[in-house]
Amino acid sequence: MTAEEKKMKSIWFLVGLMLTFMGAIVTISGVYYLFNPTNTKTALAELHPDLWWGGIIFIAGLIFVLTHRNKHRG
């Protein structure tokens, strides 16, 4: 193996992938509950925090992925 093949991706790239994936899941569940509300009401449910936090997590994950996609460790 050459030195180029031994280089690993940055851990922040993988963190970004995980955040992007989790943010997408939370956002999709928020969209589902926006159109299919439950009978049980919680505090501040009308603000739809799952949509806000899902979007924030998704954008943060994309920032990590895009800024660390070409960085290697090793």
Protein Blocks (a to p, Z undefined) as FASTA:
>chain_A
ZZklmpccdfklmmmmmmmmmmmmmmmmmmmmmmmccfbdcehklnommlmmmmmmmmmm
mmmmmmmmmpccZZ
